[in-house]
């Protein structure tokens, strides 16, 4: 099963200048999916795997990706949602590719992915 968002829009809770976003993913995070997500969320780009900070958080066994950010302007909530959702989609697409490589490697070595 792929790593993908279950919903187009996150659940958003805003209190003052802090906004918390929560996106549902199709499948709960298992060890392989979570490892792929963590590998991709911290890289700078396809060629640079130097760690970078990432506001996204996921937990083993849950079906969510969460993010908490400070808003410089509460009116910018819709724009922040759009930017974060776009970045998260890119991370999940990369994690899905890494996850597929992990599974293919295991299969080629005769290891059961279960």
C-alpha positions, 0 to 999 in steps of 0.5 A: 500500500502506498503512502498518501494523504487520505483527505485533501484538507488537514484538520486545523486548530488555531489559538492566537498565533499558533496553528496545529495541522493534522493530515490523515494518511491512508494507512497507519504508520508501520516501521517501514513507512515511518522509516521512509517518511523520516528519511525523506522529511529531513533531506534537502533535495534528491541529491543532498541528504544533509539533515534539515529541520522539518515541522512534520511529525508522525508516530508509529501506529497512528494515521496522521501527520501533524505540524505546529507552526507560529503564524506571523499573521493570523490572516495567512492561515489559508496560505500556510495550509496550502504551502504545508500541504504541498510540502507534505505531499512532496515528502510523502511522494518521496517516502513512497518511492523510498518505501517501494525500494525497501520492499523491492530490496527485501523481496529480491533477498527473499525477506518477507515484508510482513 
